[in-house]
Amino acid sequence: MSLAFNSDRSLEERRALSLLSPDFRLLFFSFLFFLFSIVFASLHTPSNLLHNSHFTFQEKNMTVSIPHSRILTVGTGAIGAYYTWRIQQSGNCTVTAVCRSNYEQVKAKGIEIQTTAWGEGPHVFRPDHVVKSVPRETYDYIVVCMKALPDVYSISDIIAPAVEESPNAAIVLIQNGIGIENPVKARFPRNPILSTVAYIGVTQNELGVVYHSGPVQRLVMGLFEPIEGVDAPLTLQIFGNRCKQGGIETIVSDDIQNYRWQKLVWNGAMNPICILSDLWTVSNVLADDKYKAMAYITKSEIVALAEALGYRMPETLVQTSMTTSTKLAPGYKASMVVDLEEGRPLETEVILTNPIRIAESHNLLHLIPTWYKLYNDLVKYLEDRKTNTKL
């Protein structure tokens, strides 16, 4: 008769003997092995993973861990300040802001963000570190919010000290225009480039104060090019989710150049028309039948060019762009108008020259007669203005 069913033995004896059964011994030693595995793994886990807290998020049924991020923002003007403020609100990150003209103000008091998107204020962005120039330190993300002015300065030269110390850092380009990524890619081929388009109305009318017009605060981002041996898509996912956690409406796209051309439809048309019409504000342009029609035609031409280049545009893009323009504040000015008034360089190279050169190289100038004339007229206008200023 087996031990397990020997009714003559006491309950205590039966329990003791059961501990010697093969099934129990297997379970016992499996448990010991499990405990040993946990201890061994903890002893061989890098200290930074043990001590850094992580966020996780679900992306296509896959859990992705978000480690502590060291973020450098280069260009802490209106756009840089607003988006970095929201990224900081996602938590678990250290933010360094490069400030030039507003350094003293930001260092002492931070940047006031006037917005109704986040309830009653005051809202103040206080970077963890404020510096006057790009430091030679290691970062996970180098966020560039400077205007794209390749004929004035080199973004690659400006961010070089940080990138050279950060071989794995992603370079986030939150800038307008076409072809902005190529010089950065040529200089730093092993760093992922997260090309990003911003949809937001923000201005910095006085140092240390950023005004946000309306509720829109969208970022569309995508990987410029894959890099062999680098998990750049994961880097993109993590940064995109961090932006979402900060409350930014974030779209991660696998066709970011399409979005660049979509935004160009507005920028490429409204900037030169606002200046050349001498009407300056968007509302004034749309109130004038002649220039309103010109805006519609120019936007349609840019869409036609984009389509010819292989970028499929939404069918209602032009009309949506016109409708959106009517909803802007009455005194809203296109970015080039503001820069012109302030005596700053204009982003003509990336918003006008680059895409028009592309059209020329593909023999597509016939698709953009109105836009091409506006471009040439603006170039002449700016040259004449510069000459008259010197006199």
C-alpha contacts under 8 A as a table, 3 or more apart, distances in Angstrom:
res1	aa1	res2	aa2	distance
1	M	5	F	7.15
1	M	6	N	6.62
2	S	5	F	5.78
2	S	6	N	6.40
3	L	6	N	5.30
3	L	14	R	7.40
3	L	17	L	7.53
4	A	14	R	6.64
4	A	17	L	7.96
4	A	18	S	7.08
6	N	9	R	5.97
7	S	10	S	7.63
9	R	13	E	6.18
9	R	14	R	6.51
10	S	13	E	5.21
10	S	14	R	6.32
11	L	14	R	5.16
11	L	15	R	6.30
12	E	15	R	5.20
12	E	16	A	6.23
13	E	16	A	5.10
13	E	17	L	6.09
14	R	17	L	5.19
14	R	18	S	6.11
15	R	18	S	5.12
15	R	19	L	6.69
16	A	19	L	5.48
16	A	20	L	7.34
17	L	20	L	5.38
17	L	21	S	7.09
18	S	21	S	5.28
18	S	24	F	7.51
19	L	24	F	5.95
19	L	25	R	7.24
20	L	24	F	6.82
20	L	25	R	6.67
21	S	24	F	5.48
21	S	25	R	6.40
22	P	25	R	5.15
22	P	26	L	6.19
23	D	26	L	5.24
23	D	27	L	6.33
24	F	27	L	5.09
24	F	28	F	6.02
25	R	28	F	5.01
25	R	29	F	6.18
26	L	29	F	5.43
26	L	30	S	6.10
27	L	30	S	5.14
27	L	31	F	6.27
28	F	31	F	5.26
28	F	32	L	6.46
29	F	32	L	4.97
29	F	33	F	6.20
30	S	33	F	5.11
30	S	34	F	6.27
31	F	34	F	5.08
31	F	35	L	6.40
32	L	35	L	5.23
32	L	36	F	6.23
33	F	36	F	5.05
33	F	37	S	6.19
34	F	37	S	5.16
34	F	38	I	6.51
35	L	38	I	5.27
35	L	39	V	6.44
36	F	39	V	5.22
36	F	40	F	6.06
37	S	40	F	5.10
37	S	41	A	6.05
38	I	41	A	5.21
38	I	42	S	6.26
39	V	42	S	5.25
39	V	43	L	6.31
40	F	43	L	5.23
40	F	44	H	6.44
41	A	44	H	5.20
41	A	45	T	6.06
42	S	45	T	5.22
45	T	49	L	6.84
45	T	50	L	6.89
46	P	49	L	5.55
46	P	50	L	6.63
47	S	50	L	4.98
47	S	51	H	6.06
48	N	51	H	5.30
48	N	52	N	5.68
49	L	52	N	5.42
49	L	53	S	7.77
50	L	53	S	7.87
52	N	67	P	6.81
52	N	68	H	6.23
53	S	67	P	6.49
53	S	68	H	6.59
53	S	92	N	7.22
54	H	65	S	6.12
54	H	66	I	5.24
54	H	67	P	4.64
54	H	68	H	6.55
54	H	92	N	7.61
55	F	65	S	5.70
55	F	66	I	4.75
55	F	67	P	6.58
56	T	63	T	6.33
56	T	64	V	5.43
56	T	65	S	4.42
56	T	66	I	5.68
57	F	63	T	5.59
57	F	64	V	5.59
57	F	65	S	6.84
57	F	66	I	7.89
57	F	241	N	7.59
58	Q	61	N	5.83
58	Q	62	M	5.50
58	Q	63	T	4.76
58	Q	64	V	6.54
59	E	62	M	5.17
59	E	63	T	6.36
59	E	64	V	7.14
64	V	238	I	7.47
65	S	238	I	7.77
66	I	238	I	6.06
66	I	242	R	7.87
67	P	92	N	7.51
68	H	92	N	5.07
68	H	93	C	5.20
68	H	94	T	7.81
69	S	92	N	6.82
69	S	93	C	4.64
69	S	94	T	6.38
69	S	139	Y	7.63
69	S	140	D	5.84
69	S	141	Y	7.41
70	R	93	C	5.81
70	R	94	T	4.97
70	R	95	V	6.26
70	R	96	T	7.92
70	R	138	T	7.82
70	R	139	Y	4.93
70	R	140	D	5.19
70	R	141	Y	6.55
71	I	93	C	7.07
71	I	94	T	6.07
71	I	95	V	4.90
71	I	96	T	6.19
71	I	139	Y	5.91
71	I	140	D	6.08
71	I	141	Y	4.93
71	I	142	I	6.04
71	I	143	V	7.23
72	L	95	V	5.99
72	L	96	T	4.81
72	L	97	A	5.97
72	L	98	V	7.56
72	L	139	Y	6.67
72	L	141	Y	6.29
72	L	142	I	4.84
72	L	143	V	5.93
73	T	76	T	6.59
73	T	80	G	6.86
73	T	84	T	7.14
73	T	95	V	7.52
73	T	96	T	6.27
73	T	97	A	4.92
73	T	98	V	6.11
73	T	142	I	6.08
73	T	143	V	4.67
73	T	144	V	6.01
73	T	145	C	7.17
74	V	80	G	7.61
74	V	97	A	6.46
74	V	98	V	5.14
74	V	99	C	7.63
74	V	134	V	7.30
74	V	142	I	7.33
74	V	143	V	6.05
74	V	144	V	4.89
74	V	145	C	6.01
74	V	146	M	6.65
74	V	159	I	7.71
75	G	80	G	5.87
75	G	97	A	7.69
75	G	98	V	6.16
75	G	99	C	6.57
75	G	144	V	6.31
75	G	145	C	4.90
75	G	146	M	4.64
76	T	79	I	7.21
76	T	80	G	4.44
76	T	81	A	4.95
76	T	97	A	6.37
76	T	98	V	6.28
76	T	99	C	5.72
76	T	145	C	6.96
76	T	146	M	7.79
77	G	80	G	5.26
77	G	81	A	5.67
77	G	145	C	7.69
77	G	146	M	7.82
77	G	204	Q	6.83
78	A	81	A	5.35
78	A	82	Y	6.15
78	A	202	V	5.78
78	A	203	T	5.33
78	A	204	Q	5.25
78	A	210	V	5.56
78	A	211	Y	7.76
79	I	82	Y	5.30
79	I	83	Y	6.16
79	I	145	C	6.70
79	I	200	I	8.00
79	I	202	V	6.44
79	I	203	T	7.81
80	G	83	Y	5.60
80	G	84	T	5.88
80	G	144	V	7.79
80	G	145	C	5.18
80	G	146	M	7.82
81	A	84	T	5.34
81	A	85	W	5.92
81	A	111	I	7.36
81	A	125	F	7.29
81	A	210	V	7.68
82	Y	85	W	5.19
82	Y	86	R	6.51
82	Y	113	I	7.07
82	Y	125	F	7.98
82	Y	202	V	8.00
82	Y	210	V	7.48
83	Y	86	R	5.15
83	Y	87	I	6.17
83	Y	248	I	7.87
84	T	87	I	4.90
84	T	88	Q	5.98
84	T	95	V	7.87
85	W	88	Q	5.15
85	W	89	Q	6.38
85	W	125	F	5.34
85	W	126	R	7.75
85	W	127	P	7.89
86	R	89	Q	4.96
86	R	90	S	6.77
86	R	243	C	7.27
86	R	246	G	4.86
86	R	247	G	6.69
86	R	248	I	6.95
87	I	90	S	5.31
87	I	91	G	7.62
87	I	242	R	6.56
87	I	243	C	5.49
87	I	245	Q	7.71
87	I	246	G	5.07
88	Q	91	G	5.75
88	Q	93	C	6.53
88	Q	94	T	7.54
88	Q	95	V	6.78
88	Q	246	G	7.09
89	Q	245	Q	7.86
89	Q	246	G	5.21
90	S	93	C	7.85
90	S	242	R	6.10
90	S	243	C	7.12
90	S	244	K	7.98
90	S	245	Q	5.00
90	S	246	G	4.19
90	S	247	G	7.80
91	G	246	G	7.94
94	T	128	D	6.20
95	V	127	P	5.54
95	V	128	D	5.26
95	V	129	H	6.46
96	T	127	P	5.92
96	T	128	D	5.89
96	T	129	H	4.55
96	T	130	V	5.80
96	T	131	V	7.32
97	A	127	P	6.15
97	A	128	D	7.99
97	A	129	H	6.29
97	A	130	V	5.01
97	A	131	V	6.26
98	V	103	Y	7.97
98	V	130	V	6.08
98	V	131	V	4.97
98	V	132	K	5.48
98	V	133	S	5.77
98	V	134	V	6.37
99	C	102	N	5.82
99	C	103	Y	4.80
99	C	106	V	7.67
99	C	130	V	6.84
99	C	131	V	6.14
99	C	132	K	5.27
99	C	133	S	7.28
100	R	103	Y	5.20
100	R	132	K	5.48
100	R	133	S	7.52
101	S	104	E	7.97
101	S	207	L	7.95
102	N	105	Q	5.40
102	N	106	V	6.08
102	N	207	L	5.68
102	N	208	G	6.52
103	Y	106	V	5.31
103	Y	107	K	5.91
103	Y	130	V	7.31
103	Y	131	V	7.32
103	Y	132	K	6.52
104	E	107	K	5.15
104	E	108	A	6.15
105	Q	108	A	5.37
105	Q	109	K	5.89
105	Q	110	G	6.65
105	Q	111	I	7.72
105	Q	207	L	6.90
105	Q	208	G	5.87
106	V	109	K	5.37
106	V	110	G	4.04
106	V	111	I	5.71
106	V	126	R	7.47
106	V	130	V	7.34
106	V	208	G	6.12
107	K	110	G	6.03
107	K	130	V	5.98
109	K	126	R	7.58
109	K	208	G	7.89
110	G	124	V	6.26
110	G	125	F	5.55
110	G	126	R	4.63
110	G	127	P	7.20
110	G	208	G	6.75
111	I	124	V	5.44
111	I	125	F	5.03
111	I	126	R	6.59
111	I	208	G	4.53
111	I	209	V	5.66
111	I	210	V	7.13
112	E	122	P	7.25
112	E	123	H	5.84
112	E	124	V	4.45
112	E	125	F	6.33
112	E	208	G	6.06
112	E	209	V	4.78
112	E	210	V	6.17
113	I	122	P	7.49
113	I	123	H	5.24
113	I	124	V	5.77
113	I	125	F	7.02
113	I	209	V	6.13
113	I	210	V	4.96
113	I	211	Y	6.14
113	I	212	H	7.31
114	Q	121	G	7.44
114	Q	122	P	7.43
114	Q	123	H	6.79
114	Q	209	V	7.31
114	Q	210	V	6.03
114	Q	211	Y	4.80
114	Q	212	H	6.00
115	T	118	W	6.71
115	T	119	G	7.79
115	T	121	G	7.79
115	T	123	H	7.92
115	T	211	Y	6.40
115	T	212	H	5.05
115	T	213	S	7.12
115	T	214	G	7.90
116	T	119	G	5.46
116	T	120	E	6.85
116	T	212	H	7.85
116	T	214	G	7.56
116	T	215	P	7.27
117	A	214	G	7.55
117	A	215	P	5.42
118	W	121	G	7.75
127	P	130	V	6.32
131	V	134	V	7.29
131	V	135	P	7.71
134	V	158	I	7.04
134	V	159	I	6.30
134	V	161	P	6.48
134	V	162	A	6.47
135	P	161	P	6.21
135	P	162	A	5.95
136	R	161	P	4.66
136	R	162	A	4.83
136	R	164	E	7.72
136	R	165	E	6.24
137	E	161	P	7.46
137	E	162	A	5.45
137	E	165	E	5.70
137	E	166	S	7.32
138	T	162	A	6.27
138	T	163	V	7.68
138	T	165	E	5.22
138	T	166	S	4.81
139	Y	142	I	6.73
139	Y	162	A	7.13
139	Y	163	V	7.96
139	Y	165	E	7.92
139	Y	166	S	5.79
139	Y	169	A	6.07
140	D	166	S	7.19
140	D	168	N	6.99
140	D	169	A	4.50
140	D	170	A	6.35
141	Y	169	A	5.32
141	Y	170	A	4.92
141	Y	171	I	5.98
141	Y	172	V	6.89
142	I	159	I	7.97
142	I	162	A	7.84
142	I	163	V	7.78
142	I	169	A	6.84
142	I	170	A	6.26
142	I	171	I	4.88
142	I	172	V	5.97
143	V	171	I	6.06
143	V	172	V	4.59
143	V	173	L	6.22
143	V	174	I	7.20
144	V	171	I	7.36
144	V	172	V	5.93
144	V	173	L	5.01
144	V	174	I	5.92
144	V	175	Q	7.57
145	C	173	L	6.68
145	C	174	I	5.20
145	C	175	Q	6.13
146	M	174	I	7.96
146	M	175	Q	7.06
147	K	175	Q	6.32
147	K	176	N	7.51
147	K	347	E	7.10
148	A	155	I	7.81
148	A	175	Q	6.31
148	A	176	N	6.89
148	A	177	G	7.60
148	A	180	I	6.94
148	A	347	E	6.29
148	A	350	V	6.87
149	L	152	V	5.34
149	L	153	Y	6.17
149	L	154	S	7.68
149	L	345	P	7.56
149	L	346	L	7.49
149	L	347	E	5.81
149	L	349	E	6.99
149	L	350	V	7.55
150	P	153	Y	5.41
150	P	154	S	5.75
150	P	155	I	7.55
150	P	349	E	7.30
151	D	154	S	7.99
151	D	349	E	7.38
152	V	345	P	7.81
154	S	157	D	5.28
154	S	158	I	6.43
155	I	158	I	5.08
155	I	159	I	6.28
155	I	184	V	7.28
156	S	159	I	5.48
156	S	160	A	5.81
156	S	183	P	7.06
156	S	184	V	5.47
156	S	187	R	6.69
157	D	160	A	5.17
158	I	161	P	7.49
159	I	162	A	5.77
159	I	163	V	6.24
160	A	163	V	5.06
160	A	164	E	5.80
161	P	164	E	5.49
161	P	165	E	6.64
162	A	165	E	5.28
162	A	166	S	6.13
163	V	166	S	4.76
163	V	167	P	6.33
163	V	169	A	6.88
163	V	188	F	7.91
164	E	167	P	6.26
166	S	169	A	5.25
167	P	190	R	7.34
167	P	191	N	6.57
168	N	190	R	7.72
168	N	191	N	6.03
168	N	192	P	7.94
169	A	191	N	6.03
169	A	192	P	7.20
170	A	191	N	5.66
170	A	192	P	4.82
170	A	193	I	5.85
170	A	194	L	6.85
170	A	235	T	7.29
171	I	191	N	6.80
171	I	192	P	6.21
171	I	193	I	4.86
171	I	194	L	6.04
172	V	193	I	5.94
172	V	194	L	4.63
172	V	195	S	6.10
172	V	196	T	6.80
173	L	181	E	7.68
173	L	193	I	7.26
173	L	194	L	6.22
173	L	195	S	5.15
173	L	196	T	5.61
174	I	195	S	6.76
174	I	196	T	4.76
174	I	197	V	5.80
174	I	198	A	6.52
175	Q	180	I	7.75
175	Q	196	T	6.81
175	Q	197	V	6.40
175	Q	198	A	7.40
176	N	180	I	7.98
176	N	197	V	6.74
176	N	198	A	7.93
176	N	260	R	7.59
176	N	350	V	7.28
176	N	351	I	7.03
177	G	180	I	6.54
177	G	260	R	6.74
177	G	264	L	6.74
177	G	350	V	4.54
177	G	351	I	4.58
178	I	260	R	6.72
178	I	261	W	7.48
178	I	350	V	5.32
178	I	351	I	6.41
178	I	354	N	6.27
178	I	355	P	6.32
179	G	182	N	5.95
179	G	350	V	6.70
179	G	354	N	6.77
180	I	183	P	7.00
180	I	184	V	7.80
180	I	350	V	6.86
181	E	184	V	5.47
181	E	185	K	6.09
181	E	193	I	7.49
181	E	195	S	7.22
181	E	224	F	7.32
182	N	185	K	5.11
182	N	186	A	6.15
183	P	186	A	5.16
183	P	187	R	6.38
184	V	187	R	5.22
184	V	188	F	5.97
184	V	189	P	7.86
185	K	188	F	5.18
185	K	189	P	5.00
185	K	191	N	7.88
185	K	193	I	7.37
186	A	189	P	5.81
188	F	191	N	5.76
189	P	192	P	7.83
189	P	227	I	7.97
190	R	227	I	6.69
190	R	230	V	7.91
192	P	223	L	7.28
192	P	224	F	7.70
192	P	225	E	7.62
192	P	226	P	7.55
192	P	227	I	7.11
192	P	230	V	8.00
192	P	232	A	5.74
192	P	235	T	7.98
193	I	223	L	6.06
193	I	224	F	5.60
193	I	225	E	7.29
194	L	221	M	6.34
194	L	222	G	5.55
194	L	223	L	4.87
194	L	224	F	6.06
194	L	236	L	6.74
195	S	221	M	5.61
195	S	222	G	5.49
195	S	223	L	6.10
195	S	224	F	5.77
195	S	256	I	6.95
196	T	219	L	6.61
196	T	220	V	5.57
196	T	221	M	4.19
196	T	222	G	6.54
196	T	256	I	7.53
197	V	219	L	5.73
197	V	220	V	5.15
197	V	221	M	6.32
197	V	259	Y	7.26
197	V	260	R	6.58
197	V	263	K	7.90
198	A	217	Q	7.60
198	A	218	R	5.93
198	A	219	L	4.76
198	A	220	V	6.57
199	Y	216	V	6.83
199	Y	217	Q	6.02
199	Y	218	R	5.03
199	Y	219	L	6.31
200	I	212	H	7.77
200	I	213	S	7.78
200	I	216	V	5.49
200	I	217	Q	4.93
200	I	218	R	6.47
201	G	212	H	5.84
201	G	213	S	5.16
201	G	214	G	7.02
201	G	216	V	7.39
201	G	217	Q	7.89
202	V	210	V	6.65
202	V	211	Y	5.47
202	V	212	H	4.45
202	V	213	S	6.02
203	T	210	V	5.66
203	T	211	Y	5.34
203	T	212	H	6.79
204	Q	207	L	6.73
204	Q	208	G	7.52
204	Q	209	V	5.79
204	Q	210	V	4.54
204	Q	211	Y	6.29
205	N	209	V	7.02
205	N	210	V	7.14
205	N	211	Y	7.78
206	E	209	V	5.70
206	E	210	V	7.74
213	S	329	A	7.81
217	Q	248	I	6.02
217	Q	249	E	6.21
218	R	248	I	6.04
218	R	249	E	4.63
218	R	250	T	5.79
218	R	251	I	7.82
219	L	248	I	7.09
219	L	249	E	6.30
219	L	250	T	4.92
219	L	251	I	6.29
220	V	250	T	5.87
220	V	251	I	4.65
220	V	252	V	5.92
220	V	253	S	6.87
220	V	256	I	7.38
220	V	259	Y	7.50
221	M	240	G	7.53
221	M	250	T	7.68
221	M	251	I	6.30
221	M	252	V	5.07
221	M	253	S	5.98
221	M	256	I	6.27
222	G	236	L	7.06
222	G	252	V	5.72
222	G	253	S	5.00
222	G	254	D	5.73
222	G	255	D	6.78
222	G	256	I	5.06
223	L	226	P	6.95
223	L	232	A	7.37
223	L	233	P	7.01
223	L	236	L	6.83
223	L	254	D	6.99
223	L	256	I	7.32
224	F	256	I	7.47
226	P	230	V	7.86
226	P	232	A	6.59
226	P	233	P	7.88
227	I	230	V	5.46
227	I	231	D	7.67
227	I	232	A	6.88
231	D	234	L	5.61
231	D	235	T	6.70
232	A	235	T	4.97
232	A	236	L	6.23
233	P	236	L	5.00
233	P	237	Q	6.20
234	L	237	Q	4.98
234	L	238	I	6.17
235	T	238	I	5.26
235	T	239	F	6.28
236	L	239	F	5.29
236	L	240	G	5.99
236	L	252	V	7.85
237	Q	240	G	5.11
237	Q	241	N	6.11
237	Q	252	V	7.51
238	I	241	N	5.22
238	I	242	R	6.21
239	F	242	R	5.01
239	F	243	C	6.34
240	G	243	C	5.20
240	G	244	K	6.37
240	G	250	T	6.56
240	G	251	I	7.56
240	G	252	V	6.49
241	N	244	K	4.87
241	N	245	Q	6.12
241	N	250	T	7.97
242	R	245	Q	5.04
242	R	246	G	6.35
243	C	246	G	5.06
243	C	247	G	6.65
243	C	248	I	5.52
243	C	249	E	7.77
243	C	250	T	6.60
244	K	247	G	5.13
244	K	248	I	5.12
244	K	249	E	6.26
244	K	250	T	5.83
245	Q	248	I	7.35
253	S	256	I	5.69
255	D	258	N	5.66
255	D	259	Y	7.26
256	I	259	Y	5.23
256	I	260	R	6.44
257	Q	260	R	4.86
257	Q	261	W	6.35
257	Q	311	Y	7.96
258	N	261	W	5.30
258	N	262	Q	6.28
258	N	311	Y	5.54
258	N	312	R	7.21
258	N	313	M	7.49
259	Y	262	Q	4.83
259	Y	263	K	6.22
260	R	263	K	5.31
260	R	264	L	6.17
261	W	264	L	4.82
261	W	265	V	6.52
261	W	303	V	7.98
261	W	306	A	6.53
261	W	311	Y	7.77
262	Q	265	V	5.45
262	Q	266	W	7.71
262	Q	303	V	7.71
262	Q	313	M	6.93
262	Q	317	L	7.66
263	K	266	W	5.73
263	K	267	N	6.47
264	L	267	N	4.88
264	L	268	G	5.13
264	L	269	A	7.83
264	L	302	I	7.72
264	L	351	I	6.82
265	V	268	G	5.56
265	V	269	A	6.28
265	V	299	K	5.19
265	V	300	S	7.92
265	V	302	I	5.79
265	V	303	V	6.67
265	V	318	V	7.62
265	V	321	S	7.85
266	W	269	A	5.49
266	W	270	M	5.83
266	W	299	K	6.78
266	W	321	S	6.52
267	N	270	M	5.54
267	N	271	N	5.72
267	N	334	A	7.72
267	N	351	I	6.95
268	G	271	N	6.17
268	G	272	P	7.20
268	G	299	K	7.71
268	G	302	I	7.79
268	G	351	I	5.90
268	G	352	L	6.23
269	A	272	P	6.20
269	A	273	I	6.36
269	A	295	A	5.99
269	A	298	T	5.71
269	A	299	K	5.87
269	A	371	W	7.20
270	M	273	I	5.18
270	M	274	C	5.82
270	M	282	V	7.42
270	M	295	A	6.60
270	M	334	A	6.77
271	N	274	C	5.45
271	N	275	I	6.55
271	N	334	A	5.55
271	N	335	S	7.00
271	N	336	M	5.81
271	N	337	V	6.96
272	P	275	I	5.26
272	P	276	L	5.93
272	P	336	M	7.94
272	P	374	L	6.46
272	P	375	Y	7.11
272	P	378	L	6.33
273	I	276	L	5.23
273	I	277	S	5.67
273	I	285	V	7.74
273	I	291	Y	7.31
273	I	295	A	7.19
273	I	374	L	7.40
274	C	277	S	5.62
274	C	278	D	6.41
274	C	279	L	5.76
274	C	280	W	4.67
274	C	281	T	6.30
274	C	282	V	6.63
274	C	285	V	6.51
274	C	333	K	7.95
274	C	334	A	7.19
274	C	337	V	7.12
275	I	278	D	5.29
275	I	279	L	6.84
275	I	280	W	5.62
275	I	336	M	7.95
275	I	337	V	6.28
275	I	378	L	7.97
276	L	279	L	7.84
276	L	377	D	7.80
276	L	378	L	6.79
276	L	381	Y	7.78
277	S	280	W	7.35
277	S	285	V	7.62
277	S	291	Y	7.41
279	L	282	V	7.95
279	L	284	N	5.76
279	L	285	V	6.05
280	W	284	N	7.15
280	W	285	V	7.52
280	W	333	K	6.41
280	W	334	A	7.84
280	W	337	V	6.42
281	T	284	N	5.32
281	T	285	V	6.51
281	T	330	P	7.59
281	T	331	G	5.83
281	T	332	Y	5.66
281	T	333	K	4.64
281	T	334	A	7.07
282	V	285	V	5.17
282	V	286	L	6.30
282	V	325	S	7.00
282	V	326	T	7.98
282	V	328	L	7.84
282	V	330	P	7.57
282	V	331	G	7.43
282	V	332	Y	6.09
282	V	333	K	5.88
282	V	334	A	6.96
283	S	286	L	5.19
283	S	287	A	6.14
283	S	325	S	7.70
283	S	326	T	6.71
283	S	328	L	7.62
283	S	329	A	7.82
283	S	330	P	5.50
283	S	331	G	6.93
283	S	332	Y	7.27
284	N	287	A	5.09
284	N	288	D	6.58
285	V	288	D	5.42
285	V	291	Y	5.73
285	V	292	K	5.98
286	L	289	D	6.97
286	L	291	Y	6.76
286	L	292	K	4.70
286	L	326	T	7.33
287	A	292	K	7.03
288	D	291	Y	5.59
288	D	292	K	5.88
289	D	292	K	5.08
289	D	293	A	6.08
290	K	293	A	5.38
290	K	294	M	6.31
291	Y	294	M	4.73
291	Y	295	A	6.06
292	K	295	A	5.11
292	K	296	Y	6.41
293	A	296	Y	5.12
293	A	297	I	6.22
294	M	297	I	5.12
294	M	298	T	6.00
294	M	370	T	7.95
295	A	298	T	5.18
295	A	299	K	6.09
296	Y	299	K	5.29
296	Y	300	S	6.20
296	Y	318	V	6.95
296	Y	319	Q	8.00
296	Y	322	M	7.24
297	I	300	S	5.08
297	I	301	E	6.28
297	I	370	T	7.48
298	T	301	E	5.08
298	T	302	I	6.39
298	T	368	I	7.48
298	T	370	T	6.03
298	T	371	W	5.51
299	K	302	I	5.19
299	K	303	V	6.31
299	K	318	V	6.10
300	S	303	V	5.10
300	S	304	A	6.23
300	S	318	V	6.25
301	E	304	A	4.98
301	E	305	L	6.24
301	E	367	L	6.13
301	E	368	I	5.09
301	E	369	P	7.95
301	E	370	T	7.69
301	E	371	W	7.14
302	I	305	L	5.06
302	I	306	A	6.18
302	I	368	I	6.77
302	I	371	W	7.69
303	V	306	A	5.10
303	V	307	E	6.14
303	V	313	M	6.66
303	V	318	V	7.80
304	A	307	E	5.14
304	A	308	A	6.17
304	A	367	L	6.66
305	L	308	A	5.06
305	L	309	L	6.27
305	L	359	A	7.17
305	L	364	L	7.12
305	L	367	L	6.26
305	L	368	I	7.15
306	A	309	L	5.10
306	A	310	G	6.48
306	A	311	Y	5.26
306	A	312	R	7.23
306	A	313	M	7.36
307	E	310	G	5.12
307	E	311	Y	4.89
307	E	312	R	5.35
307	E	313	M	6.53
308	A	311	Y	7.29
313	M	317	L	6.94
314	P	317	L	5.21
315	E	318	V	7.83
316	T	319	Q	5.51
316	T	320	T	5.93
317	L	320	T	5.06
317	L	321	S	5.98
318	V	321	S	5.05
318	V	322	M	6.27
319	Q	322	M	5.06
319	Q	323	T	6.13
320	T	323	T	5.04
320	T	324	T	6.00
321	S	324	T	5.13
321	S	325	S	6.19
322	M	325	S	5.12
322	M	326	T	6.60
323	T	326	T	5.31
323	T	327	K	6.79
324	T	327	K	5.28
324	T	328	L	6.89
325	S	328	L	5.50
328	L	332	Y	6.34
329	A	332	Y	5.26
333	K	337	V	6.13
333	K	338	V	6.49
334	A	337	V	5.44
334	A	338	V	6.68
335	S	338	V	5.23
335	S	339	D	6.28
336	M	339	D	5.01
336	M	340	L	5.96
336	M	346	L	5.65
336	M	347	E	7.05
337	V	340	L	5.06
337	V	341	E	6.21
338	V	341	E	5.19
338	V	342	E	6.20
339	D	342	E	5.06
339	D	343	G	6.02
339	D	344	R	4.86
339	D	345	P	6.50
339	D	346	L	6.16
340	L	343	G	5.13
340	L	344	R	5.97
340	L	345	P	7.25
340	L	346	L	6.98
341	E	344	R	7.70
347	E	350	V	5.96
347	E	351	I	6.13
348	T	351	I	5.28
348	T	352	L	5.18
348	T	353	T	6.21
349	E	352	L	5.74
349	E	353	T	4.65
349	E	354	N	5.90
350	V	353	T	6.09
350	V	354	N	5.27
350	V	355	P	7.35
351	I	354	N	6.77
351	I	355	P	7.02
352	L	355	P	5.85
352	L	356	I	6.11
352	L	375	Y	6.73
353	T	356	I	5.24
353	T	357	R	6.01
353	T	375	Y	7.89
354	N	357	R	5.14
354	N	358	I	6.33
355	P	358	I	4.96
355	P	359	A	6.28
356	I	359	A	4.93
356	I	360	E	6.19
356	I	365	L	7.65
356	I	372	Y	7.33
357	R	360	E	4.97
357	R	361	S	6.11
358	I	361	S	5.10
358	I	362	H	6.31
359	A	362	H	5.24
359	A	363	N	6.11
359	A	364	L	4.81
359	A	365	L	5.56
360	E	363	N	4.99
360	E	364	L	5.85
360	E	365	L	5.59
361	S	364	L	7.66
363	N	366	H	7.67
364	L	367	L	5.68
364	L	368	I	7.60
365	L	368	I	5.47
365	L	369	P	6.75
365	L	372	Y	7.42
366	H	369	P	5.96
368	I	371	W	5.28
368	I	372	Y	5.79
369	P	372	Y	5.16
369	P	373	K	6.19
370	T	373	K	5.26
370	T	374	L	6.22
371	W	374	L	4.99
371	W	375	Y	6.13
372	Y	375	Y	5.08
372	Y	376	N	6.36
373	K	376	N	5.18
373	K	377	D	6.00
374	L	377	D	5.06
374	L	378	L	6.01
375	Y	378	L	5.15
375	Y	379	V	6.26
376	N	379	V	5.12
376	N	380	K	6.31
377	D	380	K	5.19
377	D	381	Y	6.04
378	L	381	Y	4.87
378	L	382	L	6.08
379	V	382	L	5.30
379	V	383	E	6.24
380	K	383	E	5.07
380	K	384	D	6.10
381	Y	384	D	5.20
381	Y	385	R	6.06
382	L	385	R	5.00
382	L	386	K	6.05
383	E	386	K	5.11
383	E	387	T	6.21
384	D	387	T	5.06
384	D	388	N	6.09
385	R	388	N	5.13
385	R	389	T	6.07
386	K	389	T	5.12
386	K	390	K	6.50
387	T	390	K	5.33
387	T	391	L	6.61
388	N	391	L	5.18
